[in-house]
Amino acid sequence: MGTKEETLSMARQPWITIRGKEGVVYREHPVRKNGRRPDRYIAIRYRSGQGKRTLEALGWASEGWTAEKAVALLRELKENIRLGRRPQSLREKRAMAEAARLEEERAAGLARLRRITFGELAELYRAWAKEHRVSHSTIDQALDLHILPVLGHRAAADITPADVEALRQNVAAKRPLSGRNKHNPDATLAPQTVLHILKTVREVYNFALETPSPHDASLMLFSGANPAVLKRRGRGVRIPRSDARRLRILNDAEIAALLSYRSRRAACEELHDMILLSLDCGPRAGELVHLLRESCDPESGAIRIYKGSRANPGTKGGASRLVFAGQLFPEALVMLRRRLAAPGRGPYLFPGPDGRARDVNGLSRAMRRIMEKLGFNDGVDDPRNLVVWHTLRHTFATRMLEAGVDIYTLKELLGHASVTTTEIYLHLCDRAKREQAQARIALARQAGTLSF
């Protein structure tokens, strides 16, 4: 408008009515020109619907306001007041125009979001998962190999449960590209793999339903029903039925043979120690290869396993936890102290050859070689009965139950998010051994020789 002095000078000037334009008034700027004439600040005067005298400023002549425009606006407002229509003031007219503009922008935003492809949503989800999900690499694999080639080009709003069901059937018929069945011409992807792929589709939609659009925070990236809702019965996407649980555990003779096994490989001693600690404490393979020396206490045997950190990405559900070496195998504590006393090749308790974290898949390959030598898997047809690295964790869990540890304590030791997951081991343990252990504990408590 001008300087503070100019503004005060204008405020002191009276409003001048334009001749022949009743209700249209103006003030002149003390300095600024509009062409050869002083710039005029135009306003209108009228009585509101309640009979109150009202003055509303329109703007400067240099901004396009003219007496003719002011007269037309004044007539419109007076007519609306007479007929009881809206708007009945310039402020209301401007508010209605702004609301209409916002609604138009919102409609345009909705139209833009209705055209967004599943592939675009998937890339936004991928970026989010990389920062927030430990399993982001498996999400990448599911998207790139199975989902995006089929759904990536489709508008997300156009995909239906029937399309996701068709994806399920397509994926279920694929051959595995890796794993023990990759050379089997009759093999198809495991039901659990198919289920993971379908869950990834579902998670992309759930993410979009909860994430605001970058163009309008009041709009989510996707609105509507998630077409990838999984159901066990009825309409919708059918959950692949499977029971991939491994129920195999090692008996005493097998444990003795496994711990006695030696090969000519240079890493044999390292592998023996990793097997021993797995049988004694039950860490997952991913947790084991990322155990830090600094997280181990040689005095008490305490080992801290952290959930989902960059130092330990193998930890899944549950929370960070504390386990103790020497619970089932006293020699595990001796081994832990020996390793911590020796100079380390890096920060890890079981470092790879270069001092960095080992490849977790290397443990599975090593166990397959050992099983070929010991023959534990000879003649086994059902893959669920094979001895694999995870069998060590199963064996630890059942041995702890047989030793009298209650299910809730075992849940914490295993790092399970729910005790339901832990309850499977109740069906695997030797009930007679468990009852004997519990009886010994009860007697010790009565005698006062056992404290907690």
C-alpha positions in Angstrom: 0.0 0.0 0.0 2.9 2.3 0.7 4.8 3.7 3.7 3.3 3.9 7.2 2.9 7.7 6.8 1.0 7.2 3.5 -1.3 4.7 5.1 -2.1 7.0 8.0 -2.6 9.9 5.5 -5.2 7.8 3.6 -7.0 6.7 6.7 -7.6 10.3 7.6 -9.1 11.0 4.2 -12.9 10.9 3.8 -14.6 8.4 1.5 -15.8 10.1 -1.7 -18.9 8.9 -3.5 -18.5 8.5 -7.3 -21.0 10.7 -9.1 -23.9 8.7 -10.5 -22.7 5.5 -8.7 -24.6 5.5 -5.5 -23.0 3.2 -2.9 -19.6 3.2 -4.6 -16.9 5.2 -2.8 -13.2 5.7 -3.0 -10.1 7.3 -1.4 -7.1 8.6 -3.3 -3.5 7.5 -2.7 -1.5 10.6 -1.6 1.5 9.7 -3.9 0.9 6.7 -6.2 -0.6 7.2 -9.7 -2.8 5.1 -11.9 -2.0 6.5 -15.3 -2.2 10.3 -14.9 -4.7 10.2 -12.1 -4.1 9.4 -8.4 -4.6 5.7 -7.6 -8.0 5.1 -6.1 -8.9 2.6 -3.4 -12.5 1.5 -4.1 -15.2 0.3 -1.7 -19.0 -0.2 -1.5 -21.6 0.8 1.0 -24.9 -0.9 1.6 -27.3 -2.2 4.2 -26.9 -5.9 5.2 -29.9 -8.3 5.5 -30.2 -7.2 9.2 -30.3 -3.5 8.2 -26.8 -2.8 9.4 -24.8 -0.2 7.4 -21.8 -2.0 5.9 -18.7 -0.8 4.1 -16.5 -3.3 2.3 -13.2 -2.5 0.5 -12.7 -3.9 -3.0 -9.2 -2.9 -3.9 -7.1 -0.5 -6.0 -8.0 0.8 -9.4 -4.4 -0.1 -10.4 -5.3 -3.7 -9.5 -8.3 -3.7 -12.0 -11.1 -2.5 -9.8 -13.4 0.0 -11.6 -16.6 1.9 -10.7 -18.5 -0.3 -13.2 -17.3 -3.5 -11.5 -18.2 -2.1 -8.1 -21.7 -1.2 -9.3 -22.3 -4.7 -10.7 -21.1 -6.3 -7.4 -23.3 -4.0 -5.3 -26.3 -4.8 -7.4 -25.6 -8.6 -7.0 -25.4 -8.3 -3.3 -28.5 -6.2 -2.9 -30.5 -8.6 -5.1 -29.3 -11.5 -3.0 -30.3 -9.7 0.2 -33.7 -9.0 -1.2 -34.3 -12.6 -2.3 -32.5 -14.3 0.6 -29.8 -15.9 -1.5 -26.1 -16.2 -0.8 -23.7 -14.5 -0.9 -24.9 -11.4 0.8 -21.5 -9.7 1.4 -18.2 -9.4 -0.3 -16.6 -11.3 2.6 -19.0 -14.2 2.1 -18.6 -14.1 -1.7 -14.8 -14.3 -1.3 -15.2 -17.1 1.3 -17.5 -19.0 -1.1 -15.0 -18.5 -4.0 -12.1 -19.8 -1.8 -14.2 -22.8 -0.7 -15.0 -23.5 -4.4 -11.4 -23.3 -5.3 -10.3 -25.6 -2.6 -13.0 -28.1 -3.5 -11.9 -27.9 -7.1 -8.3 -28.6 -6.1 -9.5 -31.4 -3.9 -11.5 -32.9 -6.7 -8.5 -32.6 -9.0 -6.3 -34.2 -6.3 -8.8 -37.1 -6.0 -8.9 -37.5 -9.8 -5.1 -37.6 -9.8 -5.0 -40.2 -7.0 -7.5 -42.3 -8.8 -5.1 -42.5 -11.7 -2.1 -43.4 -9.6 -0.7 -46.8 -10.5 0.0 -49.7 -8.2 3.6 -49.4 -9.2 3.8 -45.8 -8.0 2.3 -46.8 -4.6 4.7 -49.7 -4.4 7.8 -47.5 -4.9 6.6 -45.2 -2.2 6.1 -48.2 0.1 9.5 -49.6 -0.9 11.2 -46.4 0.2 9.3 -46.5 3.5 10.1 -50.2 4.1 13.8 -49.6 3.5 13.8 -47.3 6.6 11.3 -49.2 8.8 11.3 -52.9 7.9 14.1 -55.4 8.7 12.7 -57.6 5.9 12.9 -54.8 3.2 15.1 -57.0 0.9 12.5 -59.7 0.7 9.9 -57.0 0.0 12.1 -55.8 -2.9 12.3 -59.4 -4.2 8.5 -60.0 -4.0 7.8 -56.7 -5.8 10.4 -57.0 -8.5 10.0 -60.7 -9.3 6.3 -61.4 -8.9 4.1 -58.4 -8.2 5.1 -55.4 -10.3 5.3 -57.3 -13.6 1.6 -58.1 -13.2 0.1 -55.2 -11.3 2.7 -52.4 -11.6 1.1 -50.7 -14.7 -2.5 -50.9 -13.4 -4.3 -48.0 -11.7 -4.4 -48.9 -8.1 -8.1 -48.0 -7.8 -9.0 -50.5 -10.7 -7.4 -53.6 -9.1 -10.0 -55.9 -7.6 -9.8 -59.0 -5.4 -10.2 -61.1 -8.5 -7.0 -59.5 -9.9 -5.2 -60.4 -6.7 -6.6 -63.9 -6.8 -5.3 -64.2 -10.3 -1.9 -63.1 -9.1 -2.0 -65.7 -6.4 -2.7 -68.5 -9.0 0.0 -67.1 -11.3 2.6 -67.0 -8.5 1.6 -70.4 -7.1 2.4 -72.0 -10.4 5.9 -70.6 -10.7 9.0 -72.7 -10.2 11.5 -71.7 -7.4 14.6 -69.9 -8.6 16.6 -70.8 -5.6 16.7 -73.3 -2.7 16.7 -77.0 -2.6 13.9 -77.4 -5.2 15.3 -75.1 -7.9 16.4 -78.1 -10.0 13.1 -80.1 -9.5 11.0 -79.6 -12.7 7.8 -80.4 -10.8 8.4 -78.0 -7.9 6.4 -74.8 -7.4 6.8 -71.9 -5.0 6.1 -72.9 -1.4 2.7 -71.8 -0.1 4.5 -69.6 2.5 6.3 -67.8 -0.2 3.0 -67.2 -2.1 1.5 -66.0 1.1 4.3 -63.5 1.7 3.9 -62.1 -1.8 0.1 -61.6 -1.2 0.8 -59.9 2.1 3.2 -57.5 0.3 0.4 -56.5 -2.0 -1.9 -56.0 1.0 0.8 -54.0 2.8 1.2 -51.6 -0.2 -2.5 -50.8 0.0 -2.5 -50.5 3.8 0.5 -48.1 3.6 -1.3 -46.0 0.9 -4.5 -45.9 3.0 -2.6 -44.4 5.9 -0.2 -42.1 4.1 -1.2 -38.5 3.1 -0.7 -37.4 -0.4 2.3 -35.1 -0.8 0.0 -32.6 -2.7 -2.8 -32.5 -0.2 -2.3 -33.7 3.4 -6.1 -34.1 3.8 -6.1 -36.9 1.2 -4.6 -40.3 1.6 -2.6 -41.9 -1.3 -5.5 -44.4 -1.7 -9.1 -44.5 -0.6 -11.5 -47.3 -0.8 -11.4 -51.0 0.1 -8.1 -52.9 0.1 -8.5 -55.5 -2.7 -5.8 -57.7 -1.1 -7.7 -58.7 2.1 -6.9 -62.3 2.7 -9.6 -64.8 3.7 -9.6 -68.4 4.6 -13.2 -68.9 3.3 -15.8 -67.1 1.3 -15.2 -64.4 -1.3 -11.9 -62.6 -1.7 -8.3 -63.7 -2.0 -7.8 -67.2 -0.7 -5.0 -67.7 1.7 -2.6 -70.5 0.5 -3.0 -73.5 2.8 0.2 -74.9 4.2 1.9 -76.2 7.2 5.6 -75.4 6.8 6.4 -76.0 10.5 9.5 -78.0 11.1 8.9 -80.4 13.9 12.3 -82.2 13.8 14.5 -82.0 16.9 17.8 -83.6 17.7 18.1 -86.5 20.2 21.0 -87.0 22.5 23.0 -89.2 20.1 22.5 -86.8 17.3 23.6 -83.8 19.4 26.7 -85.7 20.5 27.6 -86.7 16.9 27.0 -83.1 15.7 29.2 -81.6 18.4 31.9 -84.2 17.8 32.0 -83.6 14.0 35.2 -82.2 12.6 36.1 -81.5 9.0 39.3 -80.4 7.3 37.9 -77.0 6.6 39.7 -74.1 8.3 36.5 -72.7 9.7 35.5 -76.0 11.3 36.2 -74.8 14.9 34.3 -71.6 14.3 31.3 -73.6 13.0 31.5 -76.0 16.0 31.3 -73.0 18.4 28.3 -71.5 16.5 26.5 -74.8 16.7 27.2 -75.1 20.4 25.9 -71.7 21.2 22.8 -72.2 19.0 22.0 -75.4 21.0 22.7 -73.7 24.3 20.9 -70.3 23.8 18.6 -70.7 20.7 19.4 -67.5 18.7 18.2 -67.3 15.2 20.8 -67.6 12.4 20.6 -63.9 11.6 21.0 -63.0 15.2 24.0 -65.4 15.7 26.1 -64.0 12.8 25.4 -60.4 14.1 26.3 -61.0 17.7 28.7 -58.4 18.9 31.6 -59.1 21.2 30.7 -56.0 23.2 27.3 -57.5 23.8 28.7 -60.5 25.7 29.8 -60.6 29.3 32.4 -63.3 29.9 31.9 -63.3 33.7 28.1 -64.0 33.8 27.8 -65.4 30.3 25.1 -62.8 29.5 24.5 -62.2 25.8 22.4 -59.2 24.7 20.4 -59.7 21.5 19.0 -56.4 20.2 15.8 -56.2 18.1 16.0 -55.1 14.6 19.0 -52.8 14.9 21.5 -52.2 12.1 24.0 -54.2 14.2 21.6 -57.1 14.4 19.0 -57.1 11.6 18.2 -60.8 12.0 16.0 -60.2 15.1 12.3 -60.5 14.2 9.4 -60.1 16.6 9.4 -59.6 20.3 11.9 -57.3 21.9 15.6 -57.0 22.6 16.4 -59.8 25.0 19.1 -61.3 27.3 20.2 -64.9 27.2 22.9 -66.7 29.2 25.5 -69.1 27.8 25.9 -72.4 29.7 22.2 -73.0 30.4 22.1 -76.4 28.8 25.7 -77.0 27.8 28.3 -75.7 30.4 31.0 -75.9 27.8 29.2 -73.1 25.9 30.2 -70.7 28.6 33.8 -72.0 28.5 33.8 -71.4 24.7 32.3 -67.9 25.1 35.0 -66.9 27.6 37.8 -68.4 25.4 36.6 -66.4 22.3 36.2 -63.1 24.2 39.7 -63.6 25.7 41.3 -64.0 22.3 42.0 -61.0 20.0 39.0 -60.3 17.7 39.1 -59.8 13.9 36.3 -57.3 14.2 33.3 -56.4 16.2 31.5 -59.7 15.8 31.7 -62.7 18.0 31.7 -65.0 15.0 33.2 -62.8 12.2 33.5 -63.7 8.6 37.0 -64.1 7.0 37.2 -60.4 6.3 36.1 -59.4 9.8 32.6 -58.4 8.7 29.3 -60.1 9.5 29.0 -63.6 8.0 26.5 -64.4 5.3 23.6 -66.0 7.1 22.9 -68.3 4.2 26.4 -69.7 4.7 25.2 -71.4 7.9 22.5 -73.3 5.9 25.0 -74.4 3.3 27.4 -75.6 6.1 24.6 -77.6 7.8 23.7 -79.3 4.5 27.4 -80.4 4.1 27.5 -81.7 7.6 24.2 -83.6 7.2 25.5 -85.2 4.1 28.5 -86.5 6.1 26.5 -87.6 9.2 23.6 -88.9 7.2 20.8 -87.5 9.5 18.7 -86.6 6.4 19.2 -89.8 4.5 15.9 -91.2 3.2 13.9 -88.2 4.4 11.2 -87.3 1.9 9.3 -84.6 3.6 11.4 -81.4 3.8 9.8 -80.5 7.1 11.7 -83.5 8.6 15.1 -82.4 7.4 17.7 -81.3 9.9 18.6 -77.7 9.0 20.3 -74.9 11.0 16.9 -73.8 12.5 16.6 -77.3 14.0 19.2 -76.2 16.5 16.8 -73.5 17.8 13.9 -76.0 17.9 16.1 -78.4 19.9 17.1 -75.6 22.4 13.4 -74.8 23.0 12.3 -78.3 23.6 15.3 -79.0 25.9 14.5 -75.9 27.9 10.9 -77.0 28.4 12.0 -80.5 29.4 14.3 -78.9 31.9 11.3 -77.3 33.5 11.4 -73.8 32.1 7.8 -72.4 31.9 6.4 -71.4 28.5 6.4 -67.6 29.2 10.1 -67.6 30.2 10.8 -69.6 27.1 8.9 -67.0 25.0 11.2 -64.3 26.3 14.4 -66.4 25.7 13.3 -67.1 22.1 12.2 -63.5 21.4 8.7 -64.5 20.3 6.2 -61.7 20.0 3.4 -64.0 21.1 3.3 -67.0 23.4 1.1 -68.7 20.8 4.3 -69.1 18.7 6.1 -70.7 21.6 3.3 -73.2 22.4 4.3 -75.4 19.4 7.2 -76.7 21.5 4.9 -78.1 24.1 4.0 -80.7 21.5 7.6 -81.5 20.8 9.1 -81.9 24.2 9.3 -85.2 26.1 6.5 -84.8 28.7 8.0 -87.3 31.0 11.3 -85.4 31.2 9.4 -82.2 31.7 7.4 -83.6 34.5 10.5 -85.0 36.2 12.3 -81.7 35.9 9.3 -79.8 37.4 9.1 -82.3 40.2 12.8 -81.7 41.0 12.3 -78.0 41.0 9.3 -78.3 43.3 11.3 -80.4 45.8 14.1 -78.0 45.7 11.8 -75.1 46.4 10.3 -76.9 49.4 13.7 -77.7 50.7 14.7 -74.0 50.3 17.7 -74.9 48.2 16.4 -73.1 45.1 16.1 -69.3 44.9 14.7 -67.0 42.2 
